[in-house]
């Protein structure tokens, strides 16, 4: 089978449960309908993106949008005041050779979207807004840094940040190009494991307490649904 384009989200789904990955992305037997929390997160991201680009029509904003700008607009103002080029909802894709390619290319191997990328000479800042609970997630930051290094050969240092909007907290991690090969060496086997499983066509189930919220819960033979909700 030809390779499947992957992302942090798809890698995370696979490592949580290969069968869930199969149902969502290979056989496509189910669709992820999202949740109230994820839909809220999408709306916040869109408002902050348009505000950052200077494209937000505040006259048409509803109450939620106005609250979003009142609370987090100053944060975006601070970002826009930084030196360098600001890129909002910036799409990055690389092929199997880790060469930048078009987002929609059939050769795209890994894709990532930065909520905000600021490129200032040899330094870059890659920021990701989070509307959920604070939790450690180094893999996503490592992938962000790798993607920036691949797309911007002049950048020597990438500072990545999760901005936990509801909690006024930030998780930072800084990466340097000279350690880039070690960074990718840690990620590469995990992405390869996904492709190897796709090629093999055998997706094991990993039943857990998350089963009641899985979009494939009604068709997965091993779903643990006792005590659901």
N, C-alpha and C positions, 0 to 999 in steps of 0.2 A: 504493500500500500504506500502511496505517496505520503510525504510528511504532512502532519496537521499543524497549522499555526497555533502557537501556544502563547500564554500570557501568565502573569502571576496568578490571576484568578483561576485559570484552568489548572495550573500546577497545584494550587491549593486544594481545589476540588478533587483532583486525582489522589493526592496524598491523604485527604480525609477519607475517601472511599472510591476505589477504582470503578466499582459498579455504577456509582452515581455519575462519574465522568462519562462512562459508556452511555448511560441513559440520556444524558444531556447533550453530549457532543459527538458521539460516534453513531449510535443507532438513532439518536434524536427522538426517542420514544416519548419523552416528556419535555415540557418547557418550564423554565423557572419563571413563575409568575411574579416573583419579587414579594416584597412585604411592605407594610405601611412605613416601616423604618427606612427601607431602601428607597422607596419612592420619595420620602421626605428628603433624604440625602441627595437624591438626584436634583430635586428642585432647588435646594440650597446651592449645590455646585453650579447650576445653570445661572442663578442670580449673581453669584460672585464672579463667574466668568464674564458675563455681560458687563457687570459693573467695572471689572478690571480693564476690559477693552474699551470702556467708555461708550458702550452701545446699549446701555440699559435705559429703557423708557420708564422713568419713575412715575409718570402720570398714570400708567396702566397697571402699576403694581398693586396686588392685593395686600391684605393685612399681613399675611405671612412673609411676603417679599419685603415689605417695609420694615418688619421686625428683623429680618435677616440683614438688611443694609444698616439698620440702626446699631445692631450688635457687632457685626463683623465688617462693615464697610471701612472703619478706621484701619483694620488689619490690612485690607487690600490697598488702602492709601499708602500705608507704610511700605508695602512691597513695591508699589509703583514709584515710590520715591527713591528706591535703590538705583545705583548706577547699572548700566547694561541693558541688553535687549530683554524685554519681557514677553514670554510666550504663554498664552493661556490654553488649557486643554490641548497640549502639544502632543501630537501623535508621533511615536517613534517605532520603526520596524527594522529588523535586520534579517538577512538570509542565513542559511546554514553556515556560511563562511564568516558570519558576524559582520557583514558589510551592510551599511544602510540601504534600504530599499523602500519602494513605495508602500504605503500602508495597505493598499488593496492588492499588491502583487501576489501572485500565486507562489512566489518564492519566499514570501514572508514566513520566517520560522518563529520569531518571538516578537510580540507587540507590547508596548507599554504606552500609557497616556499620563503625562505629567499635568496635574491641575495647574501648576505654575512652574515655568522654567525661566530662570534669570541667568543669562550668559554675559559675563563681564570679563573679557579677555581670557586669562588662564584659569579663572574661577567661575564656577557655576553653582546655582542654588536650585535644587529640585524640591518643590513643596507639594504636599498631598493633604488636602482637607479631609478630616474625618469627623463624621457626625455621630459616631457610636461611642462605645465605652473605650477607655484607654487600655491598650494591650500591646505587649511587645511583638514586633513583627520585623525582625532584621532582614528576612528574605526579600521583601518587597523593596526595602531601601537599597539593598545590595544590587537588585536588578535595575532599579532606577539609575544608580550610579554607573553601572556597566553600560546601559543604553546611552547615557550622556557622553561617556568616554568614546563610544563607538561612533556617535554622530558628530562629535566636536573634537577633532584631533588636537586642536590647540589648547583644550582645557586640561589642566594638570591636577585640579582638585575640585571635587564635587561635594557640596554640603547638602545632605538630604534631610528633610524634616517632615514628620507627621504633625499636623496642626490639629489638635483635639479641640474642636470649636466649642463644644458645650462645657468643657472643663478648663478652658483657658490654659492649656498645657501644650508643650511642644516636646517631641522626641527627636533629637538630632543625632546624626551620624555623619562623619566626614571621611571621604575616601580619596586616596591619591593614585594617580595614574601608574606610578611605579609599582604598585601592588595589584594592578589590574588583573594580571594573569592568575594570581592566587585567588582573587575574588571570583573569577569565572570558573576556576577549577573546582570551587565549592558548589557552584550552581549547576554546572554542566551535567554531572551524572544524574541529577534529579530530573532535568528536562529529557535526557536520553532515556531514562526509565519509562517515562510516559510514552515516548515513541516506540520503544521496544514492546510495551504492552499492547499498543495499538496494532503493531505488526503481528503480534502473536494472536491477538483477538480473544484473550482470556482475561476477564476483568473480575477480580475477586471482590466479594462484599466485605465491608468492615462495619458490621452492626455496632451502633453506639447510641448514646442518649440523644443524638441529633436526628435519629431516624424519623421521629414524628413530624419533623419540619422539612423533610426531604421531599422534593417534588415527585420522586419516584416511589414514595412509600406504599402506594396502592398496587404497584406491579412488582416490587422487589420481594422475592420469596423470603428473604432473611431480615426484613425490616422489623425492628423492635418497636411495637406500637403500644405496648401495655402502659397504661397510665397516661396515654396521650393527652396533652394539655390539661 
